[in-house]
Amino acid sequence: MGKKVERDAAVKKSRLAGASFAEIARQYGLSSQRVRQIIRRKDRDEDYLRDSPFKPLGLSKTSLNALAYSQFETIEQVAAASDEDILRIPRVGKDRLLEIRKALVNWGASWAGSEGRVSDKAVTTKSNLRGHQLCAPSGKRLEEG
């Protein structure tokens, strides 16, 4: 985590603990107005993620953030996307791609390898993921783990 991300989380935690904007500002060398902005942004982000259409996938916070701020608007769009399209999302690499694809399997979506087509038959178990090949843009197979 970056220094600002850690600081912003600490600012939010201090505010939740009952510290005033002025107290927090003095503690972190910020203006009271900047503290208010940080708190407002953190609240907005939390509200957005709470209402995110990707919440049912049960992803880690980082993966949920990546999808929430991507061009995708629905789970179905992500399920239909190719691995290459998903790997273009900032902060999504092969591990996050695998997490997203596993979550889609658990959610009930299916796809046809790296081509990203959704099949008519819903896949509902983790064991069904084993037969699918996840490929990076280079075409190299992504291994689990």
RASUL-V692114 format. One record per backbone hydrogen bond with DSSP energy under -0.5 kcal/mol. CO is the residue of the C=O (numbers start at 1). NH is the residue of the N-H. Records with the same first field share a line. If there is no record, write none. Layout:
# RASUL-V692114
CO = NH + NH
This chain:
# RASUL-V692114
2 = 6
3 = 7
4 = 8
5 = 9
6 = 10
7 = 11
8 = 12
9 = 13
10 = 14
11 = 15
12 = 16
13 = 17
14 = 19
15 = 18
20 = 24
21 = 25
22 = 26
23 = 27
24 = 28
25 = 29 + 30
31 = 35
32 = 36
33 = 37
34 = 38
35 = 39
36 = 40
37 = 41
38 = 42
39 = 43
40 = 44
41 = 45
42 = 46
43 = 47
44 = 48
45 = 49
46 = 50
47 = 51
49 = 52
52 = 55
54 = 57
55 = 58
60 = 64
61 = 65
62 = 66
63 = 67
64 = 68
65 = 69
67 = 70
74 = 78
75 = 79
76 = 80
77 = 81
78 = 81
82 = 86
83 = 87
84 = 88
85 = 88
86 = 89
89 = 92
91 = 93
93 = 97
94 = 98
95 = 99
96 = 100
97 = 101
98 = 102
99 = 103
100 = 104
101 = 105
102 = 106
103 = 107
104 = 108 + 109
111 = 113
112 = 115
113 = 116
114 = 83
117 = 112
120 = 122
125 = 128
126 = 129
127 = 130
128 = 131
129 = 132
132 = 134
133 = 135
134 = 142
136 = 139
140 = 136
141 = 143
142 = 134
